[in-house]
Amino acid sequence: MRYMLLIYGAEDALDAETRDACYIESAGLAQSLAAEGVYVDASPLRLVNTATSVRVQDGKRIVTDGPFAETREQLGGYYIVDTENLDQAIAIAERIPGAKWGTVEIRPILEIGGLPE
């Protein structure tokens, strides 16, 4: 089953040097997961001040700067893994560097037809 591991944390929890080290450690984890045969995709996201939100209300597009919701933790990146079960996904989530200072949410990916490969 494929799972998306969503990494949340306060953007101000890390200084630039620590964030760069986290990226290096995260890339190493991705390489390790690839060697284990469970890696599908992963990427950090740019900081929340670069976000744009789009909604449609009454048929009209509304575009705003920033994330949709004001929260203490922001979505900072993700991994997609293909594992045998949730227990394996949990074991991977605890290896993600962001789990040390934030939260990793695990969501099963709903497989539907009609999507491109």
N, C-alpha and C positions, 0 to 999 in steps of 0.2 A: 504494500500500500504506500502511496506517496503522501508525505506530510510536508506542510510548510511550517518552518520554525521561525516565528516572528520575534525579532529582538527589540525590546523596549527598554529605554533608560532615559534619565535626565541628561540632556545634551551638555549641561555644564558640569557633569560629574567627572569628566576627563579633561585634562589639559591637552594641548596639541601633541606633545611628545608621547603621552600615554595613549592617545587616540591612534597615532601612527603605529605604535607598538601593537595595539589591538588589531589593526588592519593586517599587520604581518602575521600575527598569531592566527587570525581568522583565515588567511590564505593558506597557512600551513595545515589548519584543520580541514579545509576544503580538499587539499591534496591528499591528506590521509583518508578522508571519506571516499575520494575517487579510487584510491588503491584498495579500499574495502568493498568497492562495487556498489555503494549506496548513494553516491553524489549525483544530483541532478542539476542543481544551479545554486548560486549564492551571490550576494552583492550587498555592500553597505549602501546606504542612501545618503545623499547630501543633507546638510543641516536643514532643520525645519523652516528657517527663514527663506529658503529657496522654493518652498512648496507653493502650489497654486491649487485651489479647490474649485470644482465646477459642480453646480446644481442646476436643475431645470425645474422651475416653478411656473405653473400656468402657461407652459409652452415657451417660456423665455429662459435663456441661459443667464446664470448669475455666476460670475467669476470673481473670486476673492483671493487675496494673498494669504498665505499661511495654510496651516492644516485645518481640517474640518472642525476638530474639537480642541478646545484648550484643556490640556492635561499636564500633569507634572512629569509624565514620562512620554517620550515620543518614539515612534517607530523609527528605528535606526538602520535596519537591514533585515536580511532574511537568508535562510537556507531552504532548499527543497531537497528532500531525501526520499529514497525509495527503500523502505525497510519491510521486514516480515511482519512487524506488529508495532503497537504503540510503545511497548517496553523498550524496543530498540531505538525508537525515536526519542524517548525520554533520556536514554543513555547518551545519545548524541547531543541533545539539548544541554545537558550538564557540562559537556566539553566545550561549548561555545564561550569564548572569552566574555561576551556581554552578560552572561549569566552571573558573573562575579559581582557586577555593579547594577544590574537591572533585572529584567524579567524576560524569559523566553516562553512565548505562547506557542503551543503545538496545535495545529489544525489539520485534520485530514483533508486532502484535496478531493473534491467531488469530481469524478470522472464522468464527462458527458460526451455524447457524440457530436460530430459536426465541427469540432475544433481542429485547426491545422496542427500537423505533427511538429 
